[in-house]
Amino acid sequence: MIPALVAVAALCFLGLIFYFPQATALLWVLALETSPDAWLAQLIGGHETIIALIKASGIGLALVLAIRQGVRWDRFNPAFAFATMFLIGLMHGLYPGLSLVDSLRSLIGSCAPFLFSFVRLPPNIIRSVIRAAIWGPLFTVGFGALLALTGLGHMYVVEQGALRLGASGEPPFLAGFALIGIYAGLMESLAAANATTTFMVAVNFCIVLLTGARTPLFLAALNILAVLIMQRRLYLLALAGALGSAAILFAKGLTFIRVVGLTELDEAANLSNRGLVWPYFQQALLHSPVFGWGVGAGKVIIPVTSILDQMIGTNAAHDEYLRIGAEGGFFGLALLIGLMTLWMLRGTAGLPRPQRHLMRLIFISFAVHSTMDNTLIATTASVFFLWISCIFANTENGTTPAA
């Protein structure tokens, strides 16, 4: 019965996409931002299955949009790097414990977020995706509050005596979605500044702050500062400096906020146990430095049955450069970085100068973020690269990326 129900649900979803593409794209982004792999898995289980269905629904959305709107050639698409690493992995030999089926599944999951760049996205869908990216984190907080009120979830967790806002998901993922909302809002403000967009950038920044995620908070502040400088809003810069100074003065009373409380912890640099995880990926890379061990190797380098995984609750690399290096070697890593750079340069070439500079800063921020988090395999990647594809499509259409 379960496969039959899944098949019926898939057909219904495809039908909704075909007849209501704009609404479906909007709802898909909003649903993704609520992190169903967290709250739904707590209710019915099947964490990995839910993630697979999320990726499959994105592929279905891209496929139906391609049928309705047509396809386009995107010669620098980063998905080609993953396809190349997959083929090389088959010739080189996969990591012990990694099956061909698992490697193929990882290939599909890795390519899925980039598929929308092969679709001719119409303006109405672009506007819906941009709105969803900006408003999604606030929607997630509201949804998380609803789950908490009904006893089906919790709004926050406590770590090292500090509160971390997670809403319906986990704090790092909410921070990632809010960071995307900030990026989208800043691009909007450069295209056509308005009070609503400015307000939503501030809301998303507060969400990032309350999640306690340090790297997203730093990147959010960096990009906001860059836009304020480009717009020459000196009074806002002065206000930001005053608020920062006040926060330093009252830091002792704000230790319940994680990013403040961590300043008093000696072990704050290794809270995600990166120091325990990274040596395994470094060893895998050293044993096959040129071509790596095939797409998907990052999921088995530390087996889910290992004591380390059971102790820290994850086998993820927390560093995409190490993970991609282990899967594709230095060749695969260089290919992915090269394609990502060319993709960015080509996609931003037609943007007005301020937006072009900001978009390239966002890519640099993503590259920095990738040194500390799983930015390419997390569900946040699906929203981030769909939004990127919309900005690039707007550029090709000769319009500014305004929602």
N, C-alpha and C positions, 0 to 999 in steps of 0.2 A: 504493500500500500504506500509506503513512504516514497519510493521512486516515482510511483504514479502521481502522487500529490505534488512532488517537486516538479514533474513534467507539466502538470496542469498549471501550477503557479508560474512556471517559466513562460508558458504560452500566453497566459493572462498578462504578464509583465511586458512581453514583446508586443502584444496587442495595444496596451496602453501607450507604449513608446511610439508605435506607428501612428495612432490617432491623436495622441496628446503629447507630442515630443517636448514642447516647452515646459509643460507642467511636470512631466516625468523627470526631465533633467533637473528641475528645481527641487523636486521631492527627493530625488536620488542623492543629491549633494547634502540636503538637510538630514536625511536618514543616515548617511555615511558619517556625518559629523557627530551624531549621537552615540557613536561607537557601539553598534549592536553586537560586535564581537565581545564586548564586555558585559553590558546589561542583559542582553538576550541569552548569552551563554550562562549567566548566573541563574537564569530561570529554567532553561531547558537543556543546558550542556552543549557539547559539540563546538567548542571554540574554533578549532581548525576548519570544521565544515562551514561555519558561519563566515569565516574569512574567505574561504573558497567561493561561497555564494556571492559575497560582496564583489569579489573580482569578476566572477562570471556575469553578474548583473551589469557591471561596467562595460564588459566586452559586448554584451547584448545591446546595451544602449548605443555604443559606438557603431555596431553592425547595422542596426535599424536606421540610425541617422545617416550612415553611408548610403543605404539603399534609397532613402528619401531625398537626401540632399546631394549625393554624389561624392566621389573621392578625389583626393588630390595627392600628388607625389611630394613626399617630404624626404629629400635625399639625405639629410643630416640627422634624421631621427635617431635618438639614442637607443631605440629598440634594436637597431641593426647590430649594435655592439653586443647585446645579450644573445642574439641569434648566432653571431660569429663565435662567441665563447662557448655556446652550446655545441656547435659543430666541432670545434677544436677539442672540447672535452670528450666527445665520442671517439675521436681519433687518438687522443692522448691516453685516455683511460680515466674513469670516474673515481672519485674518492671512495675508499673502502666503506661499504655500508650505504652508498648512494646508488639507487637503482635508476635505470633509464626512465621509468615512468615518473619517479620523483623529480628527476632532473628536467623532464619535459614539463611537468606541472609547475616547477619553479620558473622555467622559461616563460610560460604563459603569464604567470603572475607578475614577472618582472617587466614584461612588455605591455601589459594591460594599461597602465596609466598613460602611456605615450600614444595609444592608438587613436585618440581623438585628433591628433595632428594630421592624420590621413583622411579626415572628414572635412567637407566644406560646411562649416558651421554657420547657420544663418544668424542675422542680428538679434532676433528675438530670443533665441537660445543663449546667445552670448550674454545678453543683458540679464537673463534669469540666473545664469551661472555666477556672474559677478555679484549680483545681489545676494545669492545664497552664500557665497564665500564670505561676504562682509557680515551678514546677519546670522550665519549659521552658529557661531559660538554662543551668541546670546540665546538663540533658540535651544541650543543644547543645555544651557544652564536652566532654562525654564522647564525643559523636559526632565532634567535630573531632579529638579525640585518636585515635580509631579510624582516621579518614582519614589522619592524620599517620603513624601506625604502619604503615599499609599503603602509604605513599608516594603517596597520592592527594590529599593536601592538606598544609597547614601550619597550625600552631596560632597563630602570631603573625607580625607583620611588624615591621620596624625603620624608624622614622622619626626623623630628626634625632638619631640615636644612642640612641633610647629604644625599648623593646619595647612593642608594642600587641597585646593578646590579640584574636584574631579567631575562634578555633575553626574552625568549618566555613564561616564567612562573612567579612564585613568588620567591623572593630572598631566603626564607628559603628552598624551594625545590631545587633550583639550588645549594645552599650550600650543601644540603644533597647529591646530586648526585656527586658534586665535591669532597666531603669527601670520598665517595665510590671510586672515581677515584684515590684518593691519596692512600687509602688502597691497591687497586689493583696494583698501580704502585710500591708501596713499597715492596709488595710481589714479584713482578717481579724483582726488583732490587736485592733482596736477592738471587733469583734463578739464574739470569744471568744479572748482571748490564750492562747497555749500556747508551749511551748519550741520545737516544730518550726517554727512560723511565724516566731518571732523569729530562729531560726537561719537560715532561708531568706532573710529580709530581709538579714541580715548577709552571707550568701553572695552574693546578688545585688549588694549594695553593693561587695563585693570584686571582682566581675566587672566592674562599671562602672569601678572604679578601674583595673583592669588593662587595660581597653580604651583608656585615655587620653582618653576623651571628656569634655571639660570641662563643657559645659552640662548633660548628663545627671548628672554627678557633683554639680554644684551643686544641681540640682533634687532629686536623691535625698537629699542632706544636709538640704535645706530641709524636705522633707516628713517625714523621720525626726525631725528636731528638733521639728516641730510636733506630731507624735504623742507624743513623749516629754513634751512640755509638757502636752498634754491628759491624758496618763495619770499625770502628776506623778511620773515615774520619775527623781527627782533624782540617784540614784546612777549611772544610766546617762548622764545629762547630764555628771556629773563625770568619768566614765570617758572619754566622748567628748572632753571638754576636755583631759584628760591625754594621750590619744593624739594629738590635734591638736598639742599643745605639743611632744611628743616628735618628731613628724614634722618640725616646724619646726627643732628642734635638730639633727636628723640629716639635713636636706635635702640637704646636699652629698654624702652617700653614697647618696642615693635618686634620683639624676638619671636612672637607667635606667627609672624610672617616668615616663611621658610628661608627666603633669600637673605633676610636679615639675621635670623637665628643661626644660619650656617657659618656666619663669619666668626662665631665663637667656637666652632668645632675643628679639631685638629685633622679629623679624617674626612673633611668636607669634599676633598678632591676625588674621593674614590667611593662615593655613595652608591653608585650603580655596579660596584664590584668589577669595574673595567680592568683593574690590575690583575684580577684572577682570570678573566676571560681572554684578554688580548694575547697572552703567551701561546695559547692553543692555535690561534689563527696565524700568529707569526711563525710557528713551527710548520704549519701546513704550507705557508707561502715559501719558506726556506727549502722545503722538500720538493717543490715544483715551482720555481720562481718565474719561469718564462710564460707558461700557459696555464698554470693553476690546475684545479681538479674538477672543473666542470660546474655549470650553473646548478645551484642548489646545494653545493658542498657546504656552504655556511650553516645549513640546518643540521648537518650530521657531524661536523667537526667536534662539537661537544654533544654527545648523544643525550636525548631527553631522559634516558634511563640512568645517566651518570649521577654520581653523588653530588658533583658541583651543580648540576642543573637543579637537583632537588633541594640543595642548600640555598641557592640564590634565586631560584624561581624562573630562570631564563637561560637559554643557550645562545642568545643573540650576541653579535659581535660588539654592538654599541660603537661601531666605527665602520662606515661604509667603504673606506679605502682598504682596510684590512680584509673585510668580507669579499669585496670585488677582487682584491689581489689574490686571496685564497682560491676563488672560483675561476678567475681568468688569468692569473699571473700578472706580471708587469705589462705584458702585451695587452691583455684585456682591459686592465686599468687605464693604460694610456689611450686605448681606442675609445673607451667610454668617455674619458675626460675630453679627448679631442672632438668627438662628435657632439658632446654637450656644449662645448665652446662654439663650434661652428653653427650649431642649431640656435644658440643664443644670439650670435652676431647676425645671422641671417634674419632671424625673427624680429630683432629689434631695430634693424637698419632703417625701416620706414617710419619709426616713431618720431614724434617731435623731440627735440634735444633733451628737455628736462625728463620726459618719460623714458627716453632711451637710457639716460644715465641711471635713473632709478631702477629700471628693469635689470640692467647689468649689475648694479649693486645688489639687487635681490638674488641674482644667480651666484654672486660671490658669497653672499650671506648663506645661501644654501650649501655652498661648498664648505664653508666653515662649520656650519651646523652638522654636516655629514661626518665630521671628525669625532663627534660625541654621541650621535644618535643614529637610529636605523631609518634614515630619511627616504630611502628608495624602496623599502619593503613594507613600511608601515602604511596603514590606511590613509594617513595624511597625504601620501604621495599621490593617491588617486585624485584628490581634490586639488592639490597644488598643480599638477601637470595638466589637468583639465582646464584650470584657470589660465595657465600659461598658454595652452592651445587657443583659448578664446582671445587672449591679447594678441597673439600672433595672427589669428584669423581676422581680427579687427584691422590690423595693420595692412593685410592683403586687400581688405575691402575698402581701404582708404578712409577709414573712420577712426576717431579717437576712442580709446577704451573706456567710455563712459557708460554707466548703467542707466 
